[in-house]
Amino acid sequence: MNRREFLASAAVAAVAAEAQTTASKPNVLFLSVDDMNDWIGCLKGYPGVSTPNIDRLAKRGVLFADTHCAAPLCNPSRTALFTGMRPSTTGVYNNDQYWRPTLPGVDTIPAYFKKNGYHVAGAGKILHHVAGFNPPDQWDEFQLQQFDDPWYRRADWYPWNQKIPAPKGHPYNGLKGFPGEFEWGVLEQPDDQYGDQKAVQFAEEFLKRKHTKPFFLATGMWHPHIPMYSPQRFWDMYAGDKTKLPVVPKDDLDDIPPVGKGFAAFRREEIERIQKEGKWKEFVQAYLAAISFADELVGKVLDALEKSEYAKNTIIVFWSDNGWHLGEKQHVHKSTLWQRSTHVPMIIAGPGTKGAGVTRTSPVSLLDLYPTLVEMCGLPQNPKLEGTSLVPLLRDPKAKREATVSTYLPGNHAVVSEKWRYILYSDGKEELYDRRKDPNEFTNLAGDPKLVSVKQNLAKFTPKTSVAPVPEVTAYDFDFKTYTYKLKGAK
Ligand SMILES: [Ca+2]
């Protein structure tokens, strides 16, 4: 063999070796829902809720029953999850901040998998849903979210949605003259016309195809996010007494510091209006219906995987980006540092998980998913990641985590341990709750002199520094066609 032949045969051998390694790698189905709190069967957050599909996934995988988002709002939560970095590191703290132009050289989960030999595909709500948040170069194939609500027709934010007719008859909830997305009802159209079905169909077709490389498939449901539109049969599940209002003591906000009170007051006009018009219960019913609809959609994707040739070699990760208040603390959104906003469902199933139907009660973070998948799929370590792989917890029932942190806007953090929730606001004011004795977080114990050392110990987990927020989207001219960002005033 001469030198050229030797090099050629070495190259062939290297390619073959790589093909061998990638062929043995597991696929990933990354399955998400939006604004789903712990009102699902396996998390026991709402007795009587119907989520048979999520529950069956929990029965065949590992349920992380105390998972918290890195930030209690869509964009900062998803940016943290997909970049593996905290808001206090990236400066992406809120919804109206592009991650892409401010984080050059950062690989999102799909980009990293693509770089490491995977075929990566996504459909629906993956990163934040507005134009500029889902760069196509992160994917081999990508299908944007299709929206149901007329609200999501704004030309600069949803340019791909302009030609899709908006459903007629809005608003369905009877709150006339109320701007925006705070809406719910039944759309006058067949079930399969709901926008989330497009993402489901994408996944179903993707899983029928022959793939020569291992794949990472992200499928993101919009439900149960507002507007909460669901077919009638899901509303019927929660008719009459089956919908129960949360308990909200009148004085619940009295022991909360001003910053926390401010978070709870965000969009207060919405809860005031629904209470005044006698629609609070209908709002809760809408949420329950949207959860059960989301569960059915999740089930369709799980069925498609089950029927496919990839059933045995695919890791399934199910997650929600943040929780949701239904009136607790006089609030009907997310964007707070309490349990309602930070506690989310998370299940990991498939190859690499040990045991079926097991539950882990250690507090963990959505930030841990990126390093977990890197380890489970045998990809090279990504040194930028700030979460910690959950693989030890997947395999060892005795493995424990001490605490996890959620951040909302610069300098406000919630530290969750098995026993405590400690909130430290940017002005130094605090809250402390005994999670076992007071799961509804009604009594702030931060002023108790006996608990000073408890607070000090929990405060050690908060990020040491918080970078300044990156510019808001209005600072840029964004071009959807070329997917480029130009800072206004820059040459
Ligand atoms: Ca969300």
Residues whose N, C-alpha, C, O or C-beta is under 5 A from the ligand:
A	BS01	CA	D34 D35 L73 C74 D321 N322
